Amino acid sequence: VAFLYINRGQIIREFEFAKRDKEWSKEEPKGQLINGKKNGLWTTHYKNGQLESSESYLNDTLNGQQLVYYPSGQLYIKRTYLKGKEIDSTIWYHSNGQINIEEFSDSTGRKQGPFKIYHSNGQPSQIAYWKDGKLDGESLSFFDNGKPWDIKHYKLGERVGTWIEFSKTGDTIKVEKY
């Protein structure tokens, strides 16, 4: 059963969507201003009192660790910034605590190395590789049951080689050559 919000005859959104919006509503961020700019640790809380985020700033620019939480208190995002650029490892989590996305950025903010996405059941969804901010090498995608979905190849962001797509039962359904 789904409930709809209707305003003047127009469907606004499904009930679950509206419930989530209320659950995710936040208070104003709090922290220190120096000469009108954010500096040091800044925090934001959900209206339910739970910590929503903890971020470090230097002269109004993200600089240091950023932690973002679900309204339940479960960690949502963990990443590090250097002068506004995302560096080192970034990890996104599903609401059940399982890792959703893992990636790495170098000191200039460019994506480097393995990039992994996981289904909420912990099974890999995608494994790919970055080189200087561009996809490079083999990219594998998987169904939530662990079976391969597709195999793709990149060379510095360009499609190369043979790309293969599979059905959920493992049959080859598409082959493309680049």
Protein Blocks (a to p, Z undefined) as FASTA:
>chain_A
ZZdddeehiafbdfklmmmmmmmpccddddddeehiaehjdddddfkopafbdcddeehi
aedjdddddfkopafbdcddeehiaehjdddddfkopafbdcdddfkopaehjdddddfk
opafbdcddeehiaedjdddddfkopafbdcddeehiaehjdddddfkopafbdcdZZ
